[in-house]
Amino acid sequence: MKIPAELSRRSRPARGRFSRSALSSCAVICIAWVAGAQPAALPSVDTWQGRWTPYRLVDDQALARRLIKATIDLPESTPNLRLVLIEDSGRELETLAVPSQQPGKWAHGFWAPEAAKGLAIELRRADGTLAKRAVSVPESASPLALPLRIDRLNRGLLDRLKQREAETGSNDRADVASYLTQHDVVYRSPAPSWVEGLPLGNGDVGALISGRSGAEQVIHLDKTDIWYTAPDGTALGRSYVGTVRIRYQSAGDFEQRLSLGRAEVTTNDGTYHSTAFVDANRNRFEMEIRSGEFEVVLERKPVTLHVNRRGGYLNAARLFGSWARYATPQQLELVRRDAAQAPTTRVTWGSNGNSCWFTNTAPNMSYAVAVEIDGASVEWRETAEGMVGQVKARGPVRLHAGVATSREAARPLELARRQLGSSQRAAHQQWWRAFWQRSWIELPDKLEENLWYLGVYQQAACSRSDQAISFFGLWHPLDHRTWYDAYVTDAQVPMIWWLTFGTNHLELLYPSHRTFGRLVPEFA
């Protein structure tokens, strides 16, 4: 093996002759260099063994699949490798990332098409195929199970659930929205933080309203399907959309009211007045503002994609979440140093005329927010906070913000802009009137009645999307949440949907059925 030139030069004494010490040094260097150059051990495809199981599913393309459970022997280190199941035509059926783990057998599985012929296993790296072996997969001794119909866990399921509940509505013309005014949530001073903010939502996009009297109204926006990973694919849990701030100067009495019947928040703060709602029929936040002059601030900082290598999710919770108060300064400093070296999401900004926007890009997804101001002129400027717009108006001003993710569209900013447009407030109120026609009751204890209506309102406001919420719902504007705000296997997650069974609203089960039904194959 050729020795690098720089090592040869260092080991060569004057006059072109080698001394004994120089020869010894060279030998040590050569041995260390050769040892370091040895390639990492690779898994042997000859150790792969698999068997068909009785478990079956039908995927979104109506393709019938069965589960193959298998094992392969792994050496100590298997960086950047993939195990691929292919058929004799060369078609790739499924790919799995090979984990780095202690030496031993790695148990894994492939959901292979039932009609696949001539199976083979390939071991691949980015630079090509390392090994390949044709495999024979023996049949299961158990009878085949009924298939899980993934193809039916879609909007067709939602339509069936809606149809099932359609006959439960009241035939009378009771004005439920007016009846519900007795249960409105009324604040005589604004919520000082998001923890006590008033919630709005359409089941996919949420908004949480707080503020400071005479100075500021704060709207935190959220969405069900913003889940980040680190660049290496490590799951980092849920995040939120961003924040809109309305800054103004006013003096006088304050009253803020969450209408359960109309799903709107009205604010009267001296000479400042606003009405806000999340459109029931599209992913748009809308707000009508009456104030002479004010600032609109759209905020979103990059998110630290911190992977906890030292001891699990507690590190992120201690640094960013509610458990930080229980960590010692030394613990926090250790995690803070790690986090400072971590990559972040990339936020890009833009503005044009009365509109501004941003796109936030993570390794696994991106999303966009587009804000538009109608009824006034706006001057935008980009600052450390985000995008700030100075608004001067003589009459009512309408602010609307569209939200979209790359899970919905390849170009989320374009979809977010399409969510904007003329106000659909009447259609929004009609949706909520129809909703309450199927769920209104009268109880002797008005506190219990109030809790009933508030619970049903929150259920509808956070449970109508393709992606199930996690147990912090749509109103938790933190990037790094305790327990990742993830799905868990105890009662906390299923409890989110218990209310649907007693309220004539089984259609609100759709996010749960769709999301967890699609997770079942991962646990077979």
Rosetta blueprint (number, residue, H / E / L):
1 M L
2 K L
3 I L
4 P L
5 A H
6 E H
7 L H
8 S H
9 R H
10 R H
11 S H
12 R L
13 P L
14 A H
15 R H
16 G H
17 R L
18 F L
19 S L
20 R H
21 S H
22 A H
23 L H
24 S H
25 S H
26 C H
27 A H
28 V H
29 I H
30 C H
31 I H
32 A H
33 W H
34 V H
35 A H
36 G H
37 A L
38 Q L
39 P L
40 A L
41 A L
42 L L
43 P L
44 S L
45 V H
46 D H
47 T H
48 W L
49 Q E
50 G E
51 R E
52 W E
53 T E
54 P E
55 Y E
56 R E
57 L E
58 V E
59 D L
60 D L
61 Q L
62 A L
63 L L
64 A E
65 R E
66 R E
67 L E
68 I E
69 K E
70 A E
71 T E
72 I E
73 D E
74 L E
75 P L
76 E L
77 S L
78 T L
79 P L
80 N L
81 L L
82 R E
83 L E
84 V E
85 L E
86 I E
87 E L
88 D L
89 S L
90 G L
91 R L
92 E E
93 L E
94 E E
95 T E
96 L E
97 A E
98 V L
99 P L
100 S L
101 Q L
102 Q L
103 P L
104 G E
105 K E
106 W E
107 A E
108 H E
109 G E
110 F E
111 W E
112 A E
113 P E
114 E L
115 A L
116 A L
117 K L
118 G L
119 L L
120 A E
121 I E
122 E E
123 L E
124 R E
125 R E
126 A L
127 D L
128 G E
129 T E
130 L E
131 A E
132 K E
133 R E
134 A E
135 V L
136 S L
137 V L
138 P L
139 E L
140 S L
141 A L
142 S L
143 P L
144 L L
145 A L
146 L L
147 P L
148 L E
149 R E
150 I H
151 D H
152 R H
153 L L
154 N L
155 R H
156 G H
157 L H
158 L H
159 D H
160 R H
161 L H
162 K H
163 Q H
164 R H
165 E H
166 A H
167 E H
168 T H
169 G L
170 S L
171 N L
172 D L
173 R L
174 A L
175 D L
176 V H
177 A H
178 S H
179 Y H
180 L H
181 T H
182 Q H
183 H H
184 D L
185 V E
186 V E
187 Y E
188 R L
189 S L
190 P L
191 A L
192 P L
193 S L
194 W H
195 V H
196 E H
197 G L
198 L E
199 P E
200 L E
201 G E
202 N L
203 G L
204 D L
205 V E
206 G E
207 A E
208 L E
209 I E
210 S E
211 G E
212 R E
213 S L
214 G L
215 A L
216 E E
217 Q E
218 V E
219 I E
220 H E
221 L E
222 D E
223 K E
224 T L
225 D L
226 I L
227 W E
228 Y E
229 T E
230 A L
231 P L
232 D L
233 G L
234 T L
235 A E
236 L E
237 G E
238 R E
239 S L
240 Y L
241 V L
242 G E
243 T E
244 V E
245 R E
246 I E
247 R E
248 Y L
249 Q L
250 S L
251 A L
252 G L
253 D L
254 F E
255 E E
256 Q E
257 R E
258 L E
259 S E
260 L L
261 G L
262 R L
263 A L
264 E E
265 V E
266 T E
267 T E
268 N E
269 D E
270 G L
271 T L
272 Y E
273 H E
274 S E
275 T E
276 A E
277 F E
278 V E
279 D L
280 A L
281 N L
282 R L
283 N L
284 R E
285 F E
286 E E
287 M E
288 E E
289 I E
290 R E
291 S L
292 G L
293 E E
294 F E
295 E E
296 V E
297 V E
298 L E
299 E E
300 R L
301 K L
302 P L
303 V L
304 T E
305 L L
306 H L
307 V L
308 N L
309 R L
310 R L
311 G L
312 G L
313 Y L
314 L H
315 N H
316 A H
317 A H
318 R H
319 L H
320 F H
321 G L
322 S H
323 W H
324 A H
325 R H
326 Y H
327 A L
328 T L
329 P H
330 Q H
331 Q H
332 L H
333 E H
334 L H
335 V H
336 R H
337 R H
338 D H
339 A H
340 A H
341 Q L
342 A L
343 P L
344 T E
345 T L
346 R E
347 V E
348 T E
349 W E
350 G E
351 S E
352 N E
353 G L
354 N L
355 S E
356 C E
357 W E
358 F E
359 T E
360 N E
361 T E
362 A L
363 P L
364 N L
365 M L
366 S E
367 Y E
368 A E
369 V E
370 A E
371 V E
372 E E
373 I E
374 D E
375 G L
376 A L
377 S E
378 V E
379 E E
380 W E
381 R E
382 E E
383 T L
384 A L
385 E L
386 G E
387 M E
388 V E
389 G E
390 Q E
391 V E
392 K E
393 A L
394 R L
395 G L
396 P L
397 V E
398 R E
399 L E
400 H E
401 A E
402 G E
403 V E
404 A E
405 T E
406 S L
407 R L
408 E L
409 A L
410 A L
411 R L
412 P H
413 L H
414 E H
415 L H
416 A H
417 R H
418 R H
419 Q L
420 L L
421 G L
422 S L
423 S L
424 Q L
425 R H
426 A H
427 A H
428 H H
429 Q H
430 Q H
431 W H
432 W H
433 R H
434 A H
435 F H
436 W H
437 Q H
438 R L
439 S L
440 W L
441 I L
442 E L
443 L L
444 P L
445 D L
446 K H
447 L H
448 E H
449 E H
450 N H
451 L H
452 W H
453 Y H
454 L H
455 G H
456 V H
457 Y H
458 Q H
459 Q H
460 A H
461 A H
462 C H
463 S L
464 R L
465 S L
466 D L
467 Q L
468 A L
469 I L
470 S L
471 F L
472 F L
473 G L
474 L L
475 W L
476 H L
477 P L
478 L L
479 D L
480 H L
481 R L
482 T H
483 W H
484 Y H
485 D H
486 A L
487 Y L
488 V L
489 T L
490 D L
491 A L
492 Q L
493 V L
494 P H
495 M H
496 I H
497 W H
498 W H
499 L H
500 T H
501 F H
502 G H
503 T L
504 N L
505 H L
506 L H
507 E H
508 L H
509 L H
510 Y H
511 P H
512 S H
513 H H
514 R H
515 T H
516 F H
517 G H
518 R H
519 L H
520 V H
521 P H
522 E H
523 F H
524 A L
